[in-house]
Amino acid sequence: MQLKGVYPAMATPLTPEEKIDNDSLRNLVKYLIKGGIHGIVALGSTGEFPAMTESMRQQVMETTLEEVNGQVPVLIGCGEPGTQRTIEQVKIAGKTKANGVLVAVPFYFNIDQPAVIRHYQMVAEASALPVVIYNFPQMTKVAFTADTVAKLAEHPNIIGIKDSSGDFFGMQRFIDVTSGADFAVMSGNPALGLSAYQLGARGGIYAGCSLFPKQCADVYKAFIAGDVTTALELQKKTSLIPMMGGFGPNAAVVKFGLNKLGICGPTVAAPFSLTPGQDDKILAWMRRIGIEV
C-alpha cells in the first residue's frame, strides 16, 4: 500500500455494557469517509486497544472492514507489551482484508534502541501485511532515534512511521534520514499538520480526526492542491484539536462529541471516564474548530 493522506485514529463505539456497538461503528465509518479522509486506523490508541478483549478486537476488525468495503485503506493497531504477542496480533490482522498494521513498540519494560530494532524486524518478517511503526514515547517510555528509524526504513515490509511524540525537530530528522526511501513519515499531531506536510511528511494519523475528519482532511487537500493560504487558515482551527487532552482522556472527549452528533454513545472502557464538568467547554471547543452543536 502507499501510505499518504489523513487517517483518523478511529474511536471504538461501545454500548453502556462495554460491548462493541456494531451499528454505531458502522455509523462512524460512514461519517469518517463522508468527511473525506484517506484511510482509517482501527484499534489504535484512541480506539482503546489495550482495553479490548480478543473477541472485541476481532469484531472491530470485521465490522470496520465490512463497512469500509475497500473505499479507503485500513490499518489495524497491533500494539502489545511483547514481541511474540505482537506477532500473534499481526497474524490475526493478516487473515483479514486490512491493508496494513500500525505497531506500537512494547510498553511496560524500558527497552533500548537495539531492542526496538529487533522487535520491529521480527514483526515485519512475520507479518503478511505492511508494517507502520509507531513512535509514542508518552505511552511507551521509549523514543525512537533517527538512526533507529533509518535502519527500520531499510526493511521492505516497513513502510512508514506515525510520530506522536510532538517533537517537531525529531520528526524533521525522521524525514531527513528516510529521504529517498519508499517510506512515509506521518504526523501524529494535528497541530503540526501543515508544517509537517511542508517538510515532507506524507500525511497524518490523528486522534482528533475521529471527531473532526473534514477539518483535518481539508488542510491536507488544500496543501496538496497548492493552496497554502487556505491550508494555513484551516490549520489555525485544527491546531486547536490537541486541547482535548485538557478535558479528559482522548477517547472520552471524542466520544462525547460523537454522541452529540448522534453517531455513537459516550461510553469508554473502564477505568476511564470523562472529567466531570467539561460539557460546555467541549462544546465551545468543537464550535471553534468547525462543528455546530
N, C-alpha and C positions, 0 to 999 in steps of 0.2 A: 504494500500500500504506500501511497505518497502522503506523508503527514504534513498538512498545512491547513490554515484557516482557524476558525474559532470553534472550540469544543466545550460545551458545558460539562462540568463535573456534576452529573445528574443526581438530584436527591432521590431517595428511595421512599415512596409513599407507603405509609403503614396505617393499618386500622388501629382503633383505640386499644385493641388487644395485642398490638405489636406483631401482627401478621402482615405479609405483603399484600398491599391493596392493588390488585391487578388492574382493576378498572381505572383507578387514579393514575397508575403508572402509564397506562396507555394514553390517558389524557395529557400527561406531562410530556410524553414523547411527541405527541401531536403539537403541543404548544411550542416546544423547542424547534421542531422542524419548520413550523409556520413562522417562527422568529428569524429564520434564515441562517441558522448555524450550519457548520460544515461537517460536523461529526458529533458523536456522543460518547462520553465516558460513563459507563455503568460501574457501580461498586467501587468508586473512588472514595476519597476522604469524606466529601460531602454526602456521599451515598452510604455513609456509616458502615463501611465494610467490616471493621473489627467486631461490630455488634451482631453481624449476620451469621446465622447457622448455615451449615452446608445446604440444607434444603431451601432456605431462603435465598441464598446466592443463586442456586440453580433456577429458582423461579424468576428471579430478576433477570438473569441472562436470557432465559427462554422468552419471557414476555416482551422484553425490550427488543430483541432481535426480530421477533414475530411482528411487532408493531412497526418497527423501522422498515422492515421488508426491503432492505437494500437501498433505501433512499439516500442514506449517508453512511459513512464508515462508523463502526462501533468498536471502541476499545473496552476491554474488561479489566477492572482493577484486580490485581492478584498479590497484594501485599501480605506477608506472613512474617512471624518472628524468626524463621529459619529457612535455609535454602531448600531442604527436601520438602518441607511443607509448601513452599512457594512453587516448586516444580509440580507438585500434585495439583495445585490450582491452575497453573498454565496448561497442564494436560487436559484438565476438565474443560477449560475455555477452548482449547484446541479442537474439541469434538463438536463445537458449535459453528455457526456461520459468522462469528465475530471476525473482525479484520486485524486485530492485534491485541496485545496485553500491555497494560500500564503497571509496572512492577516497582513497588517501594522497596527500599533497602531494609534488611531485617531490623526490627525495632524491639529492643529490650536490652540486650548486651551492647556495650560500646564496642565498635569494631573499627579497625584501621583501614587505610585505603587499599592495601593488597587484598584484604578480605572483601571489600566492596567489589573489586575487580573479579575476584574468584567467584563470588556469588552470582554476578550477572553473566559471567561467561558460562557457568554451569546452567543457569536458567535458559540462556539463549540457545545453548546446544540442545536442551531438552524440549524446547518449545516449537510446536508446529506453526505458531503464529509469530509475526514480527514483534519485537520487544521494544517498548519505550521505557527508559529508566526514569526514576523519579527522585529529584533532589528536594527534600523537605526536612531540613535539619531541626526545625522547631518540634517535629514529632518523632524523629528517628534518632536524634542525638549525634548524627554524623553528617557533615557537609562534604560534598564532592569537591575535589580539587580539579583544576583544569587538566592536569596531566591524567587523572583518572578518566575524565570524560573523553579525552583524546584517545586513550587506549581502548576504551569500550566502543568508541565510534568506528574502530577498525573491524569490529566483528560484523559479518554480513547480515546477521539476524537482529542486530540492534540498530534501530532506525531513527531514534531521537531521544530527547530528554524533556521532561517537564520540570522547570525550575521554579519552585515555590519558595525559595529562600528569601526573596525580597532584596537580595544583594545584586544591585544593578551592575556593578563592576564585575562581579563574579559571572553573571550571565553574559556580559560582553566578552569575557575571557573564553567561555564555552563556545561562543560564536566564532571567535578568532581561531581557536585551536582545531575546530572542525570545518573550517572554511575549505571548500573544495571537495569535501566528503559528501556522500549521499546520506546526510544526517540532518535532522531537523531539531533546532532548539526552539522550544515552545515556552513562552512566558506563562508563569503560573499566577501572576498578579495583574489584575485588570488595570490598576493604577499605572502600571508600566507599559501597557499595551502598545500604544503608538510609538513610544521611544524604542521599545524592543523591536518592533517591525522595521523601524528606520535603521537600526543597527544590523539587521539581517535575520532576526527571528522569523520563523515561517508561520507563526500563528500563536495562539494561546489556548490553554486549558484552564478554565476559570470556575471557581466555586460559585460566585455570584451570578454567573451566566445562566444558571439553572432557573433563576428568577428574572434575569434581565437579558434574555437571549438576543433580542433585536438590537438592543443598545450596544452590546458587546460586538455582535456581528457587523453592525453598521460602521463601526470605527475601522475595522479591518477592510471592509469593502470599499470605503472611501479612500483608504490608503492605497489599496491595490489599483484603484481607478485613477490614481494620481492626483486626487483632490485632497491635498494635505490640509488646506484651510478648513474644509468641512470635517475632516478627520480630527483635527485639533479641537474644534468646537464640540464634537461628540465626545471626545476623550475627556474633556473637562467634567462631563457628567459621570462617565464610567469610572473616573478616578475616585469618586465618592463611594464606590461599591465596598471597598475594604473597611469602611466604617462599621459594617455589620458585626465585626468582631467585638465592638463595644456594647452590643445589645445582648449578646449571648452566643452559644455555640453556632457555628455557621449553618449547620443543618436545621437547627431550630428556627433561626431567623428566616432562612429561605422558605421553610415550610409554612411559617406564619404568613409570609407574603403570598405564597401559592394558595394557601387556604382562603385568603381574602379575595383572590381571583377566581375561586371556585374550582381549582384544578385538583387539589388533594387536601387531605386533612392535615392538622398541625402536629400529629404525634411523632415524636422522636424516640429512639431506642433508649431505654433506661441504661445508665442513671442520668442521662442528660435531660435538660428541660430549658425552656426559655426563661431568661431572667425576668422576674415579675416587674410590672410597672413600665414596660418598654413599648407598649402597643402604639401610643400616639407618636413616639419618637420614630418607630419603624415606619409607620405610615407616612410621616413627613419626609423621611429619608427616601422612601420609594417614589414619592411625588417629585422630589428634587431630581431624581435620576431619569424620570420619564414615564412612570406608571401612575395612571389616575385611579386612585382608590378612595 
